[in-house]
């Protein structure tokens, strides 16, 4: 993505992606401090929302909670299914950029009626139904998004949970300036035209990798940005039967491949199916690779930004208006008072 080239800068989507670096630089880790005491009392965290407001922020949080032996259980689910859960022992965070997401509002109404003691909102807008219902609400500082696809808000939601975890572990959140610099580099990196050609001509784009929210979020962004069908293949799921229905005209994008599994991806999918494989990684893999500097605590943010870069280049190559999907809406299922 070249911010100085009108081909890119004409789109709100691209401008908002590129604004993400400054969102990170300006992020105040103290913003979540007031919620930490309640979480410590509850000892359990439930992170909900719909689409982009849940996929990356919540799943990255869970991944790091498991990886770093975080002292409190952290889980996630969509807000409608969460209506069936016993959440009394959880501190519940509901993320909705609009503050009007029907599923989240419905859940929070239920929590309020049951006199739940700890349910909180995370939104980019003030004076919303979510803020009215939640016991407390944090308003994101990233500003309004005009593009349908959420980008900078997704990163700030992730940072909010990140900062909350730091408070709960009595740790200082550092390295945000470095993260911002690496995000910028990942978004502006030159993408090999051969990779863009593969993605442009693919019938289906699969995204594979760890269940950190990155590959799954890019699967959703593929629909919104390139208008192509896509699927998320968690971990090494791509090697366990789905090859039966894969086709040589499809492409798999692997996020940070497990080095021990690269050969199997090669033999099973590239050789066996005849399909093409692309990687986003901090190292050069055996596949065409967008190499990024992501060897740090915040690597998933950088991987996501690199994936945005791939999708924008693909959308541009397809001649798509990145800001105007035909059917997708900014608020997928909006709460109304009717």
C-alpha positions, 0 to 999 in steps of 0.5 A: 500500500502506497499512501502517496499513490492515489490508486490506494489513497482514494479509499477510506479503507486504505487510509484507515488501515494506515492510520492504525500505526498512529492509533498504536502510538497514541494508545494509553495502557491505563485505559483498562486499569479501572476494570482490573479490580472487578476482573480480579474479583470475578477471576474469569473473563468472557469476551464477546462481540460479533465479527471483527469485534470478537475474532481477532481481539478475543482469540488473540487474548485467549492465545496469549492467556494460554501461552503465558500461563495467565492466572484467569480463565479467558473464553469467548463466544458469539453473543447469541450463544452466550445467552445460553451460558451461565455467566454469573462468575465471569466479568463480561466484555462486549465489543461493538464498534457501533454500540448498536450490534443487536446480538450484544445489546440483547445479551447485555439486556439479559445480563442487566435483567438478571442483575449481573455484577460485571458486564462492560462495553467496548465501543468506538461511539458515545451515547449508544445503546451499549453504553446505556446498558453496560455498567461501564464502557470504554470508548475507543480513541481510533475515531470513526471508520467509514469503510465497511471493513473494520481495521484500526478499531480491531487493533485498538480492541486487541490493545485494550484487552492486552493492556487489561492483561498487563494490569492483571499481572502487574506488568508495564505495557511497553513496546508500542512505538516499535509495534507501530513502526512494524505495523507501518512497514508491514502495510507498506511492504512491496508485495511480489506481483506473482503472489498478487497474481495467484490471489487475484486468480484464485477461486477460493482463498483459504487462510491457515494458521494458529487460532490467534484470530489472525487467519480467521479475521483475514478470512472475513476481510477477504470476503469484504475486500476482495469479494472472494469466497474464503475459509479458515483452516485452523492449525493443521486442519488443511492436512486432515481431509479437506484436501479431498474437495480442494482444487488446483485453482484455489490458494492457501495463505498460511500465517506463520507456518509451523516449520515442522509441517511445511513439508506436509503442506507441500506434499499434501496440497501443492503436490497432491492437489496442485494448489498454490500456497503463500505464506506470511512469516518472519522467515522465508518459507519454502513457499512464496512468502511476504516476510515481515518483522514479527519476532516480538510479543505483538507479532499477531498485530503485525501479521494481521497488517501484512494480511491487509496489505495482501488483500488490498493489493488483490482488491486493487488488481481486481479493480474493486471499489474497496469501500463499497461492497454490494451486500456487506454493511458496516453494522451487520445486524443493527439493534432497533427499538422497533 
